[in-house]
Structures are given as structure tokens and as C-alpha cells.
Amino acid sequence: MDIRRRNNVHITGRDDAPVLLLAHGFGCDQNMWRLVVPALAERYRVVLFDYVGSGGSDLSAWSEERYASLHGYAADVVDVCEELDLRQAVFVGHSVSAMAGVLAAQAAPERIGALVMVTPSPCYIDDEGYRGGFSTADIDELLDSLEANYLGWSSAMAPVIMGNPDRPELGRELTNSFCATDPDIARVFARTTFLTDSREDLKSVSVPTLVLECEQDAIAPREVGAYVHAAIPSSRLVTLAATGHCPQLSAPEATAEAILGFLESLQ
């Protein structure tokens, strides 16, 4: 199988530099990184890809069985790493992809040498002693609404996820990204995203890790960032002066600066 075609792999930046592998979140594709890539590519080799079922990926390669589990998305990460023979790459994962990176590092530790988690959440549902931001009823309602009317759900939820109501163009961009995703594929990815509990997997992380959170985030509140940071002894927590769940779009300069600062500390 042609992994580069299947996952719509694109490479930019310096050929002789360490590798950053950028992974998008639910309802998005690699285009969500476009505002931070130029700054990163000045110093690093940047690899971009789309999960199967998203963006410009080969939709014929998608199967519900594989992608009903977060391990399916982690397998895409490992496949891309193996195809490009990446070793000790820095995995930069947005939202649910942060946890896909954790699973990929478990599966192929020689491929991933550090993690950057952008607004991560290992579990979206509140639990005893843990605040994920949503009750079980909230998530059930969210998924029922999505399955009943995906386009309507996208129009209502994307601006909430993006935040920044004073910049409606950001919400429109995320809405358009959601609406470009096949509804059947989106339903499966949504259930995988919002019902997965990966808190135990955080204990396996032993590589240097940056946890990036925003001051206000309706999807991953700051208690989640604190939890992830506490669960990974080798991690650094940075709170961006930003609002919303997608700082690579709403605060790209600050996001790139935080990532670059972390990378410099590894050298």
C-alpha cells in the first residue's frame, strides 16, 4: 500500500534537520497547521499527513473496524513513521491526536522521541476526582445530535469549539472543515474521540513532553491540562494567552513560539 498517498503525506522544511510530525484532530486535516508551519519549517523538517477518512486521504482505505478505536489512528502514525523511516521524531498532536501520539509511542518507541500535546484530553467525561469538562449525559446528547444531523451539529458546535466569537471567520473555517468530512466517517471518529478514556496510557509516557493549553477552552478545561501534566513526570505545561480549542489557528505565533522553545530545550 502507498502510505504517502493513503495519508496524503507532505514534507517541507529543512532536509537535514530533526523531524516534526504534525497530526490533526477530529473533523480537521493537515491544513489546520498552515499558520504555524512556516515558523517551524525554518528550523525543522515538517511532516504533515491526514488520517484515513480526513482531508485528502484515500477514503477507500477507511474501515469502521480500524477507526472505531484510537489505536487505528495511532497505527496511521506508525505507518507514516515507518514509510518515511522516521526515528526519534517529535510528534505534535492536536486534541484527540495527542493521545494517538501516546499510543503510537507505545507501539513504536524508536520512532517517536518527544511529544507535543496541543489542547489534549485523555478523557472528556467527568469522573470521581477528575474533570473532563462533560457529563455522560452531555456526551450522549452531543453524539445523538451529531448522528441525527451532522451538518447542523457542525454549524452549531464548530464555533463553540473554536471559541473567539469576536473572530467569526475562525468558527466558519472549522465549520467548513467539519462539513467537508463524510458524515458516516465523522460519526465514527466522534465516538472514538469523545468516548475513549486514555488516562491510564499517560503512565507509559517517558519521553520529553510539552502540554499546551489555552486560558479558556470549552472542550479541554485547564483542569485537564493540569491532570495530563501531573500524570507525565517528564512534561512541561505551558498556558497560552489564547482562547478556544485550536490555538494553531487562533494564536499561531504563540503556539509556534511555545513549540520552538520546547524543541530548543531538547538540544
MISESE-67975 format. One line per 4 residues: number of its first residue (from 1); their letters; for each residue x, y, z of N, C-alpha, C, O, CB. Coordinates in steps of 0.1 Angstrom, whole numbers, plus 5000, padded with zeros to 4 digits. Glycine has a CB too. Example, Ala and Ser with C-alpha at 12.3 -4.5 7.8 and 13.67 -1.06 7.14 Angstrom:
<rs>
1) as) 5132,4943,5078,5123,4955,5078,5132,4967,5078,5142,4967,5085,5113,4955,5090  5128,4978,5071,5137,4989,5071,5129,5000,5079,5134,5011,5080,5141,4994,5057
</rs>
This chain:
<rs>
1) mdir) 5008,4988,5000,5000,5000,5000,5009,5012,5000,5019,5013,5007,4991,5000,5012  5005,5022,4992,5012,5035,4991,5007,5044,5003,4997,5051,5002,5009,5042,4978  5015,5044,5014,5011,5051,5026,5011,5066,5023,5003,5074,5029,5021,5048,5038  5021,5071,5015,5022,5085,5013,5009,5090,5006,5004,5101,5009,5034,5089,5004
5) rrnn) 5004,5082,4997,4991,5086,4990,4979,5084,5000,4970,5092,5000,4989,5078,4977  4979,5072,5007,4968,5069,5015,4966,5080,5026,4955,5084,5028,4970,5056,5023  4977,5085,5032,4976,5095,5042,4979,5109,5038,4981,5118,5046,4985,5091,5054  4980,5111,5024,4982,5124,5019,4994,5131,5026,4993,5143,5030,4969,5133,5021
9) vhit) 5005,5125,5025,5017,5130,5032,5024,5141,5025,5026,5140,5013,5027,5118,5035  5027,5151,5032,5035,5163,5026,5047,5166,5035,5045,5165,5048,5026,5175,5024  5058,5169,5029,5070,5172,5037,5076,5186,5033,5076,5189,5021,5081,5161,5035  5079,5194,5043,5085,5207,5040,5096,5210,5050,5098,5202,5059,5074,5218,5040
13) grdd) 5103,5221,5048,5113,5225,5058,5127,5220,5054,5129,5216,5042,5110,5220,5071  5136,5219,5063,5150,5216,5061,5152,5201,5061,5148,5193,5070,5158,5222,5072  5159,5196,5050,5161,5182,5049,5171,5176,5059,5170,5164,5063,5167,5179,5035  5180,5185,5064,5190,5180,5073,5187,5182,5088,5195,5181,5097,5203,5187,5070
17) apvl) 5174,5185,5091,5170,5189,5105,5162,5178,5111,5157,5169,5104,5162,5202,5104  5161,5179,5124,5152,5169,5131,5137,5171,5126,5133,5181,5120,5152,5172,5147  5130,5160,5128,5117,5159,5122,5105,5162,5132,5106,5157,5143,5115,5145,5115  5096,5170,5127,5083,5172,5134,5072,5165,5126,5071,5168,5114,5081,5187,5137
21) llah) 5064,5157,5133,5053,5150,5126,5040,5156,5132,5037,5155,5144,5053,5135,5129  5033,5164,5124,5021,5171,5129,5008,5163,5126,5006,5159,5114,5020,5185,5122  5000,5162,5136,4988,5154,5134,4975,5162,5139,4975,5168,5149,4988,5141,5143  4965,5162,5130,4953,5170,5132,4943,5163,5141,4945,5151,5144,4947,5174,5119
25) gfgc) 4933,5170,5146,4923,5164,5154,4910,5160,5147,4910,5160,5134,4920,5173,5165  4900,5158,5154,4887,5154,5149,4881,5164,5139,4882,5176,5143,4877,5151,5160  4876,5160,5128,4869,5169,5119,4878,5178,5111,4873,5187,5104,4859,5177,5126  4891,5176,5112,4901,5185,5106,4910,5178,5096,4908,5166,5093,4909,5193,5117
29) dqnm) 4920,5185,5091,4930,5179,5083,4943,5187,5085,4943,5196,5093,4926,5178,5068  4953,5184,5077,4966,5190,5079,4966,5205,5076,4975,5212,5080,4976,5183,5070  4956,5210,5069,4955,5224,5066,4954,5232,5079,4957,5244,5079,4943,5227,5057  4949,5226,5090,4948,5234,5103,4961,5238,5108,4962,5247,5117,4941,5225,5113
33) wrlv) 4972,5233,5103,4986,5236,5108,4992,5247,5100,5003,5252,5103,4994,5224,5108  4986,5252,5089,4992,5260,5079,4998,5273,5085,5008,5278,5080,4983,5264,5068  4993,5279,5096,4997,5291,5101,5010,5290,5110,5017,5299,5112,4986,5298,5109  5012,5278,5115,5024,5275,5123,5036,5269,5115,5047,5269,5119,5021,5267,5135
37) vpal) 5032,5262,5104,5042,5255,5096,5054,5264,5092,5066,5260,5093,5036,5249,5084  5052,5276,5086,5063,5284,5082,5074,5286,5092,5086,5285,5090,5059,5297,5077  5070,5289,5105,5079,5292,5115,5087,5279,5119,5099,5279,5122,5072,5298,5128  5079,5268,5119,5086,5255,5123,5095,5250,5112,5106,5245,5115,5075,5245,5125
41) aery) 5091,5253,5099,5099,5248,5088,5112,5255,5086,5121,5250,5079,5091,5248,5075  5113,5267,5092,5126,5274,5091,5137,5266,5098,5149,5268,5094,5125,5288,5097  5134,5259,5108,5145,5252,5116,5144,5237,5115,5153,5230,5119,5144,5256,5130  5132,5231,5111,5130,5217,5112,5124,5211,5099,5119,5219,5090,5120,5214,5124
45) rvvl) 5125,5198,5098,5118,5191,5087,5104,5188,5092,5102,5182,5103,5126,5178,5083  5094,5192,5085,5080,5191,5090,5072,5181,5081,5072,5183,5069,5073,5205,5090  5067,5171,5087,5059,5161,5080,5044,5163,5084,5041,5164,5096,5064,5147,5084  5036,5165,5074,5021,5166,5075,5014,5155,5069,5019,5149,5059,5016,5180,5069
49) fdyv) 5003,5151,5075,4995,5140,5069,4981,5141,5073,4977,5149,5083,5001,5126,5073  4972,5134,5067,4958,5133,5071,4955,5119,5075,4959,5109,5069,4948,5137,5059  4948,5117,5086,4943,5104,5090,4934,5099,5079,4927,5106,5072,4935,5104,5103  4934,5086,5077,4925,5080,5067,4910,5083,5071,4906,5081,5082,4926,5064,5066
53) gsgg) 4903,5089,5061,4889,5094,5063,4889,5109,5064,4878,5114,5064,4884,5088,5076  4900,5115,5065,4901,5130,5066,4908,5136,5054,4916,5130,5048,4907,5134,5080  4904,5149,5052,4912,5157,5042,4914,5150,5029,4904,5146,5022,4925,5160,5048  4926,5150,5024,4929,5144,5011,4934,5130,5012,4940,5125,5002,4940,5152,5005
57) sdls) 4930,5123,5022,4934,5109,5024,4926,5100,5014,4917,5105,5008,4932,5104,5038  4931,5088,5013,4924,5078,5004,4912,5072,5012,4914,5064,5020,4933,5067,4999  4900,5077,5009,4888,5073,5016,4885,5058,5015,4879,5052,5023,4876,5081,5012  4890,5052,5004,4887,5038,5001,4895,5029,5011,4892,5017,5013,4891,5034,4987
61) awse) 4905,5035,5018,4912,5027,5028,4906,5027,5042,4911,5021,5051,4927,5033,5029  4895,5035,5043,4889,5036,5056,4880,5024,5060,4873,5019,5051,4880,5049,5057  4881,5020,5072,4872,5009,5077,4867,5013,5091,4875,5018,5099,4878,4995,5076  4854,5010,5094,4849,5013,5107,4856,5005,5118,4858,5010,5129,4834,5011,5107
65) erya) 4859,4993,5114,4866,4984,5124,4879,4990,5129,4882,4990,5141,4868,4970,5118  4887,4995,5120,4900,5000,5124,4899,5013,5131,4905,5016,5141,4909,5002,5111  4890,5022,5126,4890,5036,5131,4879,5038,5142,4877,5050,5146,4888,5046,5120  4873,5027,5147,4864,5029,5158,4872,5028,5171,4867,5030,5182,4854,5017,5158
69) slhg) 4885,5027,5170,4894,5027,5182,4905,5037,5179,4910,5039,5168,4900,5013,5184  4910,5043,5190,4921,5053,5189,4934,5046,5184,4942,5052,5178,4923,5060,5202  4934,5033,5186,4946,5025,5181,4947,5026,5166,4958,5024,5160,4946,5011,5186  4935,5027,5159,4936,5028,5145,4943,5040,5140,4950,5040,5130,4922,5027,5139
73) yaad) 4940,5052,5147,4947,5064,5143,4962,5064,5147,4970,5069,5140,4940,5076,5150  4965,5057,5158,4979,5055,5162,4986,5047,5152,4998,5049,5149,4980,5049,5176  4979,5037,5146,4985,5028,5136,4988,5037,5123,4998,5034,5117,4976,5017,5132  4980,5046,5120,4983,5055,5109,4996,5063,5111,5004,5064,5103,4972,5065,5106
77) vvdv) 4998,5067,5124,5010,5075,5127,5022,5066,5126,5032,5070,5120,5009,5080,5142  5021,5053,5131,5032,5044,5130,5035,5041,5115,5047,5040,5111,5029,5031,5138  5025,5039,5107,5026,5036,5093,5034,5047,5086,5043,5044,5078,5013,5034,5086  5031,5060,5089,5038,5071,5083,5052,5071,5087,5061,5074,5079,5031,5084,5086
81) ceel) 5054,5069,5100,5068,5069,5105,5077,5058,5098,5088,5060,5095,5068,5067,5120  5071,5046,5097,5078,5035,5091,5080,5038,5076,5091,5035,5070,5070,5022,5092  5070,5044,5069,5072,5047,5055,5083,5056,5052,5091,5055,5043,5059,5052,5049  5084,5066,5061,5095,5076,5059,5108,5073,5067,5117,5081,5067,5090,5090,5064
85) dlrq) 5107,5062,5074,5118,5057,5083,5122,5068,5093,5134,5072,5094,5131,5053,5074  5112,5074,5099,5114,5084,5109,5119,5077,5122,5114,5067,5126,5102,5093,5112  5129,5084,5129,5134,5079,5141,5136,5090,5151,5142,5101,5147,5148,5071,5140  5130,5089,5163,5131,5099,5173,5125,5112,5168,5129,5123,5172,5146,5102,5177
89) avfv) 5114,5111,5161,5107,5123,5156,5099,5129,5168,5096,5123,5178,5097,5119,5145  5096,5142,5166,5088,5149,5176,5074,5149,5171,5071,5154,5160,5093,5164,5179  5065,5142,5178,5051,5141,5174,5043,5153,5180,5043,5155,5192,5045,5128,5178  5037,5161,5171,5028,5172,5176,5014,5169,5173,5010,5168,5161,5033,5185,5168
93) ghsv) 5006,5166,5183,4992,5161,5181,4982,5171,5187,4984,5176,5199,4990,5148,5187  4972,5175,5179,4962,5184,5184,4950,5176,5189,4945,5167,5183,4958,5193,5172  4945,5180,5201,4933,5175,5207,4934,5159,5208,4943,5155,5215,4921,5178,5198  4925,5152,5203,4925,5137,5204,4938,5131,5199,4941,5120,5203,4913,5131,5198
97) sama) 4944,5138,5189,4956,5133,5183,4968,5132,5193,4977,5124,5192,4960,5141,5172  4967,5140,5204,4977,5140,5214,4978,5126,5220,4989,5120,5223,4975,5150,5225  4966,5120,5222,4966,5106,5228,4969,5096,5217,4974,5085,5221,4952,5104,5234  4966,5098,5205,4970,5089,5194,4985,5089,5194,4991,5078,5191,4965,5094,5181
101) gvla) 4992,5100,5197,5006,5100,5197,5012,5092,5209,5022,5085,5207,5011,5114,5198  5005,5092,5220,5009,5084,5232,5009,5069,5228,5018,5062,5231,5000,5087,5244  4998,5065,5221,4997,5051,5217,5007,5047,5207,5012,5036,5207,4982,5049,5212  5010,5057,5197,5020,5054,5187,5034,5053,5194,5041,5044,5189,5020,5065,5177
105) aqaa) 5037,5061,5204,5049,5060,5210,5050,5046,5218,5061,5041,5219,5051,5071,5220  5039,5041,5223,5039,5028,5229,5042,5017,5219,5050,5008,5222,5025,5025,5236  5036,5018,5208,5037,5008,5197,5051,5008,5190,5056,4997,5187,5026,5009,5187  5057,5020,5189,5069,5021,5181,5078,5031,5188,5080,5042,5183,5067,5025,5167
109) peri) 5084,5028,5200,5091,5038,5208,5104,5043,5200,5108,5054,5203,5095,5032,5221  5109,5035,5191,5121,5040,5184,5117,5051,5174,5126,5058,5169,5127,5028,5177  5105,5053,5171,5101,5062,5161,5098,5076,5166,5099,5086,5159,5088,5057,5153  5094,5077,5179,5089,5090,5185,5098,5093,5197,5098,5085,5207,5074,5089,5189
113) galv) 5105,5104,5197,5114,5108,5207,5109,5119,5217,5115,5121,5227,5127,5112,5202  5098,5125,5213,5092,5136,5221,5078,5138,5217,5074,5135,5206,5100,5149,5221  5070,5144,5226,5056,5146,5223,5053,5161,5226,5057,5167,5236,5047,5137,5231  5045,5167,5217,5039,5180,5219,5024,5178,5219,5018,5174,5208,5044,5191,5209
117) mvtp) 5017,5180,5230,5003,5178,5231,4996,5192,5231,4997,5199,5240,4999,5170,5244  4989,5195,5220,4982,5207,5219,4967,5206,5223,4959,5198,5216,4983,5213,5204  4963,5212,5234,4950,5211,5240,4945,5196,5241,4935,5193,5235,4940,5219,5232  4953,5188,5248,4949,5174,5248,4938,5171,5258,4936,5179,5267,4962,5166,5252
121) spcy) 4932,5159,5257,4923,5154,5267,4923,5139,5267,4920,5133,5256,4909,5160,5265  4927,5133,5277,4927,5118,5278,4913,5112,5280,4911,5101,5277,4936,5113,5288  4904,5121,5285,4890,5117,5288,4881,5129,5289,4884,5138,5297,4890,5108,5301  4871,5129,5281,4862,5141,5280,4851,5141,5291,4844,5151,5293,4856,5143,5267
125) idde) 4849,5129,5297,4838,5127,5306,4843,5129,5321,4853,5123,5325,4831,5114,5304  4835,5136,5328,4839,5138,5342,4838,5125,5350,4830,5116,5346,4829,5148,5349  4847,5123,5360,4847,5111,5368,4851,5115,5382,4854,5127,5384,4858,5101,5362  4850,5106,5391,4853,5110,5405,4867,5114,5406,4876,5107,5403,4850,5098,5414
129) gyrg) 4869,5127,5411,4883,5132,5412,4889,5137,5399,4900,5140,5399,4891,5122,5418  4881,5137,5388,4886,5141,5375,4875,5150,5368,4863,5146,5367,4890,5129,5367  4879,5161,5363,4870,5169,5355,4875,5169,5340,4885,5175,5337,4870,5184,5360  4867,5163,5332,4870,5162,5318,4863,5173,5310,4866,5177,5299,4866,5149,5312
133) gfst) 4852,5179,5316,4845,5190,5310,4831,5187,5306,4823,5196,5303,4852,5195,5298  4827,5174,5306,4814,5170,5302,4809,5159,5311,4817,5150,5316,4814,5165,5287  4796,5158,5313,4790,5147,5319,4787,5136,5309,4788,5139,5297,4776,5151,5327  4784,5124,5314,4780,5114,5304,4768,5118,5296,4767,5115,5284,4777,5101,5312
137) adid) 4758,5124,5303,4746,5129,5296,4750,5139,5285,4744,5139,5274,4736,5135,5305  4759,5148,5288,4764,5158,5278,4769,5151,5265,4765,5155,5254,4775,5167,5284  4778,5141,5267,4784,5134,5256,4773,5126,5248,4774,5126,5236,4795,5125,5261  4764,5120,5256,4753,5112,5249,4745,5122,5240,4742,5119,5229,4744,5105,5259
141) elld) 4742,5133,5245,4734,5143,5238,4742,5148,5226,4736,5150,5215,4730,5155,5247  4755,5151,5228,4763,5156,5217,4764,5145,5206,4762,5149,5194,4778,5158,5222  4766,5133,5209,4767,5122,5199,4753,5120,5192,4753,5117,5180,4772,5110,5205  4742,5120,5200,4729,5119,5194,4726,5130,5184,4721,5127,5173,4718,5118,5205
145) slea) 4730,5142,5187,4728,5153,5179,4736,5152,5166,4731,5155,5155,4731,5167,5186  4748,5148,5168,4757,5147,5156,4752,5136,5147,4752,5138,5134,4772,5143,5161  4747,5125,5152,4743,5114,5144,4729,5117,5137,4726,5112,5126,4741,5101,5152  4721,5126,5143,4708,5129,5137,4710,5139,5126,4702,5139,5116,4699,5135,5148
149) nylg) 4719,5149,5128,4720,5160,5118,4735,5165,5118,4738,5175,5125,4710,5171,5120  4744,5158,5111,4758,5161,5112,4761,5176,5108,4769,5183,5114,4766,5152,5104  4755,5180,5097,4758,5193,5092,4753,5204,5101,4759,5214,5104,4752,5195,5078  4741,5202,5107,4735,5211,5117,4744,5211,5129,4746,5222,5135,4721,5208,5120
153) wssa) 4748,5199,5134,4757,5199,5145,4770,5206,5143,4775,5213,5152,4760,5184,5149  4776,5204,5131,4788,5211,5128,4787,5226,5129,4795,5233,5134,4793,5207,5114  4776,5231,5123,4774,5246,5123,4772,5251,5137,4776,5263,5140,4761,5249,5115  4766,5243,5146,4764,5248,5160,4776,5246,5168,4779,5255,5176,4752,5241,5166
157) mapv) 4783,5235,5167,4794,5231,5176,4808,5238,5172,4815,5241,5181,4796,5217,5177  4810,5239,5159,4823,5244,5155,4827,5257,5161,4838,5259,5166,4824,5245,5140  4818,5267,5161,4821,5280,5168,4824,5279,5183,4832,5286,5188,4810,5290,5165  4817,5269,5189,4819,5267,5204,4833,5261,5206,4840,5265,5215,4808,5257,5209
161) imgn) 4837,5251,5198,4850,5245,5199,4861,5255,5196,4871,5256,5203,4851,5233,5189  4859,5263,5186,4869,5273,5182,4870,5284,5192,4881,5290,5194,4866,5279,5168  4859,5288,5198,4859,5300,5207,4861,5312,5199,4857,5312,5187,4870,5299,5218  4865,5323,5205,4868,5336,5198,4856,5341,5190,4857,5342,5178,4880,5333,5188
165) pdrp) 4845,5343,5197,4833,5348,5190,4835,5361,5183,4827,5365,5174,4821,5349,5199  4845,5369,5187,4848,5382,5181,4855,5380,5168,4858,5389,5161,4856,5390,5190  4859,5367,5164,4866,5364,5152,4858,5353,5145,4862,5342,5144,4881,5360,5154  4846,5356,5140,4837,5346,5135,4843,5338,5123,4839,5327,5120,4824,5352,5130
169) elgr) 4853,5344,5116,4859,5337,5105,4866,5324,5109,4867,5314,5101,4869,5346,5098  4870,5323,5122,4877,5311,5127,4866,5300,5128,4869,5289,5125,4884,5314,5140  4855,5304,5134,4844,5294,5135,4839,5289,5122,4836,5277,5121,4833,5300,5143  4838,5298,5112,4834,5294,5099,4844,5284,5093,4840,5275,5086,4832,5306,5090
173) eltn) 4857,5286,5095,4867,5277,5089,4865,5263,5095,4866,5253,5088,4881,5283,5092  4864,5263,5108,4862,5249,5114,4849,5243,5110,4848,5231,5108,4863,5251,5130  4838,5251,5109,4826,5246,5104,4827,5239,5090,4823,5228,5087,4815,5257,5103  4834,5247,5081,4837,5242,5067,4845,5229,5068,4843,5220,5060,4843,5252,5059
177) sfca) 4855,5228,5077,4863,5216,5078,4854,5204,5082,4856,5193,5077,4874,5218,5087  4846,5207,5092,4837,5196,5097,4828,5191,5086,4826,5179,5084,4829,5201,5109  4822,5201,5079,4812,5198,5069,4818,5191,5057,4811,5184,5049,4805,5210,5064  4832,5192,5055,4838,5186,5044,4841,5171,5046,4845,5163,5038,4851,5193,5040
181) tdpd) 4839,5167,5059,4841,5153,5063,4829,5144,5060,4818,5149,5063,4846,5152,5078  4831,5132,5055,4820,5124,5053,4812,5121,5066,4819,5117,5076,4825,5110,5046  4799,5123,5066,4792,5122,5079,4793,5108,5086,4794,5107,5098,4778,5125,5077  4793,5097,5078,4795,5084,5084,4808,5082,5090,4810,5076,5101,4793,5073,5073
185) iarv) 4819,5087,5084,4832,5087,5089,4833,5096,5102,4839,5092,5112,4843,5091,5079  4827,5107,5101,4828,5117,5112,4821,5111,5124,4825,5113,5136,4821,5130,5108  4810,5104,5122,4803,5098,5134,4812,5088,5141,4812,5088,5154,4790,5091,5129  4819,5080,5134,4828,5070,5140,4839,5077,5147,4843,5074,5158,4834,5060,5129
189) fart) 4845,5087,5141,4857,5094,5147,4852,5102,5159,4859,5102,5169,4863,5104,5137  4840,5107,5159,4834,5114,5170,4833,5105,5182,4836,5108,5194,4821,5121,5167  4827,5093,5180,4826,5084,5191,4839,5079,5197,4841,5078,5209,4818,5071,5186  4849,5077,5188,4862,5074,5192,4868,5085,5201,4874,5083,5211,4871,5071,5180
193) tflt) 4866,5097,5196,4872,5109,5203,4865,5111,5217,4873,5112,5227,4870,5122,5195  4852,5111,5217,4846,5115,5230,4843,5104,5240,4839,5107,5251,4833,5122,5226  4844,5092,5235,4841,5081,5245,4854,5073,5249,4853,5065,5258,4832,5071,5238  4865,5076,5243,4878,5070,5247,4883,5075,5261,4883,5087,5263,4888,5072,5236
197) dsre) 4888,5067,5269,4894,5070,5282,4908,5065,5281,4911,5053,5283,4886,5064,5294  4918,5074,5279,4932,5071,5278,4940,5075,5290,4952,5076,5289,4937,5077,5265  4934,5077,5301,4941,5082,5313,4952,5073,5317,4963,5077,5321,4932,5085,5324  4949,5060,5316,4960,5050,5320,4972,5050,5311,4983,5047,5315,4954,5036,5321
201) dlks) 4969,5053,5299,4980,5053,5289,4990,5064,5292,5002,5063,5288,4975,5055,5275  4986,5075,5299,4996,5086,5302,5007,5081,5310,5018,5086,5310,4989,5097,5309  5005,5070,5318,5015,5065,5326,5027,5059,5319,5038,5057,5324,5010,5054,5336  5025,5056,5306,5035,5049,5298,5045,5060,5292,5055,5056,5286,5029,5041,5287
205) vsvp) 5041,5072,5293,5049,5083,5286,5062,5085,5293,5062,5089,5305,5041,5096,5284  5073,5083,5287,5086,5085,5293,5095,5095,5285,5106,5098,5289,5094,5072,5294  5090,5100,5274,5098,5109,5265,5095,5123,5270,5084,5126,5276,5095,5107,5250  5104,5133,5267,5101,5147,5270,5087,5151,5263,5085,5147,5252,5112,5156,5265
209) tlvl) 5079,5158,5271,5066,5161,5266,5062,5176,5269,5064,5180,5280,5055,5152,5272  5056,5183,5259,5051,5196,5261,5036,5195,5261,5030,5190,5251,5056,5206,5251  5029,5200,5271,5015,5201,5272,5011,5216,5270,5014,5224,5278,5009,5195,5285  5004,5218,5259,4999,5232,5256,4985,5233,5258,4977,5226,5253,5003,5236,5241
213) eceq) 4981,5243,5267,4967,5245,5269,4964,5260,5267,4973,5268,5266,4963,5241,5284  4951,5263,5266,4947,5277,5264,4941,5282,5277,4936,5274,5285,4937,5279,5252  4941,5295,5279,4935,5301,5291,4920,5298,5292,4915,5295,5303,4937,5316,5291  4913,5297,5281,4899,5293,5281,4897,5284,5270,4900,5286,5258,4890,5306,5280
217) daia) 4891,5272,5273,4889,5262,5263,4876,5254,5267,4876,5247,5278,4901,5252,5262  4866,5255,5259,4853,5248,5263,4854,5233,5261,4845,5226,5267,4842,5254,5254  4863,5228,5254,4864,5214,5252,4874,5207,5261,4872,5196,5266,4869,5211,5237  4885,5214,5264,4895,5208,5274,4899,5219,5284,4908,5226,5282,4908,5203,5266
221) prev) 4891,5219,5295,4893,5229,5305,4907,5228,5311,4914,5217,5310,4883,5229,5316  4911,5238,5319,4925,5238,5324,4928,5227,5334,4939,5223,5336,4928,5252,5330  4917,5222,5340,4919,5211,5349,4925,5199,5342,4932,5191,5347,4906,5207,5356  4921,5197,5329,4926,5186,5321,4941,5188,5318,4949,5179,5319,4919,5185,5307
225) gayv) 4945,5200,5314,4960,5203,5312,4968,5200,5325,4978,5194,5324,4962,5217,5308  4963,5204,5336,4969,5201,5349,4970,5186,5351,4980,5181,5356,4962,5208,5360  4960,5179,5348,4959,5164,5350,4970,5157,5341,4978,5149,5346,4945,5159,5347  4970,5161,5328,4980,5155,5319,4994,5158,5324,5003,5149,5324,4977,5160,5305
229) haai) 4997,5170,5327,5010,5174,5332,5014,5166,5344,5025,5162,5345,5010,5189,5335  5005,5165,5354,5008,5157,5366,5010,5142,5363,5018,5136,5370,4997,5159,5376  5004,5137,5353,5004,5123,5350,5017,5119,5343,5021,5108,5342,4993,5119,5342  5024,5129,5337,5036,5127,5329,5048,5134,5336,5049,5146,5334,5034,5131,5314
233) pssr) 5056,5127,5343,5066,5134,5351,5076,5142,5342,5082,5152,5347,5074,5123,5359  5078,5137,5330,5088,5144,5321,5082,5156,5313,5088,5160,5303,5094,5134,5311  5070,5160,5317,5063,5170,5309,5065,5184,5314,5069,5187,5325,5048,5167,5309  5063,5193,5305,5062,5208,5307,5049,5213,5303,5044,5210,5292,5074,5215,5299
237) lvtl) 5042,5221,5312,5029,5227,5309,5031,5241,5306,5037,5249,5313,5020,5225,5321  5025,5245,5294,5025,5259,5290,5011,5264,5287,5004,5257,5280,5034,5262,5277  5007,5275,5294,4993,5280,5292,4995,5292,5282,5001,5302,5286,4987,5284,5305  4988,5291,5271,4989,5301,5261,4979,5312,5264,4968,5309,5269,4986,5295,5247
241) aatg) 4982,5324,5261,4973,5335,5263,4964,5335,5251,4964,5344,5242,4980,5349,5264  4955,5325,5251,4947,5323,5239,4933,5317,5244,4932,5312,5255,4953,5313,5229  4923,5318,5235,4910,5312,5238,4906,5302,5228,4910,5303,5216,4900,5324,5238  4899,5292,5232,4894,5282,5223,4903,5269,5223,4913,5268,5230,4894,5287,5209
245) hcpq) 4899,5260,5214,4905,5246,5214,4915,5245,5203,4921,5234,5202,4894,5236,5213  4917,5255,5195,4925,5254,5183,4935,5265,5182,4934,5274,5173,4917,5253,5170  4945,5266,5191,4954,5277,5192,4963,5278,5179,4968,5289,5177,4962,5277,5204  4965,5267,5172,4973,5268,5160,4966,5277,5149,4973,5282,5140,4975,5254,5154
249) lsap) 4953,5280,5151,4946,5289,5142,4943,5303,5149,4945,5313,5143,4933,5283,5138  4940,5302,5162,4936,5315,5169,4948,5322,5174,4947,5334,5176,4926,5312,5180  4959,5315,5177,4971,5321,5182,4983,5314,5177,4991,5309,5184,4971,5321,5198  4985,5315,5163,4996,5307,5157,5010,5311,5161,5019,5303,5163,4995,5308,5142
253) eata) 5012,5324,5163,5025,5329,5167,5029,5323,5181,5040,5318,5183,5026,5344,5167  5020,5325,5190,5023,5320,5204,5024,5305,5204,5033,5299,5211,5011,5324,5213  5017,5298,5196,5017,5283,5195,5031,5279,5190,5038,5270,5195,5006,5277,5187  5035,5285,5179,5048,5282,5173,5059,5285,5182,5069,5278,5183,5050,5289,5159
257) eail) 5058,5296,5189,5069,5301,5198,5070,5290,5209,5082,5287,5213,5066,5315,5204  5059,5286,5215,5060,5276,5226,5066,5263,5221,5074,5257,5228,5046,5273,5231  5062,5258,5209,5068,5246,5204,5083,5247,5201,5090,5238,5205,5061,5242,5191  5087,5258,5195,5101,5261,5192,5109,5262,5205,5120,5256,5206,5103,5273,5184
261) gfle) 5104,5268,5215,5111,5269,5228,5113,5255,5234,5123,5253,5240,5103,5278,5238  5103,5247,5234,5104,5233,5239,5114,5226,5231,5123,5219,5237,5090,5226,5238  5114,5227,5218,5124,5219,5209,5138,5224,5212,5147,5215,5213,5120,5221,5195  5140,5237,5214,5154,5241,5218,5159,5236,5231,5171,5233,5232,5154,5257,5218
265) slq) 5149,5234,5240,5153,5228,5253,5158,5214,5252,5164,5208,5261,5142,5229,5263  5154,5207,5241,5158,5193,5239,5172,5191,5234,5178,5180,5235,5148,5186,5230  5178,5202,5229,5191,5201,5222,5202,5202,5232,5214,5202,5228,5192,5212,5211
</rs>
